Amino acid sequence: MRNQRQKGESMAASPKLTYENNCLAQLQAAVARLDRWRESVHHFTPGQRVDAERALDCLRGLCNRVLARLEDVRRADGDSWEMFKARADQALRQLIEALDRYQMAEAPQVA
């Protein structure tokens, strides 16, 4: 009986692990975009630079939220991780959408 339970648990962990890995890959891609944008901020005009720094702070906060939601997924037992999945998906979507909005709005203009 114990072997069956362990086998079932490992099968249930596979979609969770796959989900976690996919989310982490998306988060890493978003962080790479954020880093590239951060590096380009010094080319902005002084007024744009201040706004861009505020946007970067907001985006870093969204990154932290995604990490916290993924930690909730990681810590969830059994099938309860799917309940936390929706929150993690929403946080990741908010990060990517915000990054898209800020990058489109902040076309660098060299001073």
Secondary structure, DSSP 8 states (H G I E B T S, - for coil): -HHHHHHHHHHHHHHHHHHHHHHHHHHHHHHHHHHHHHHHGGGS-HHHHHHHHHHHHHHHHHHHHHHHHHHHHHH--GGGHHHHHHHHHHHHHHHHHHHHHHHHH------
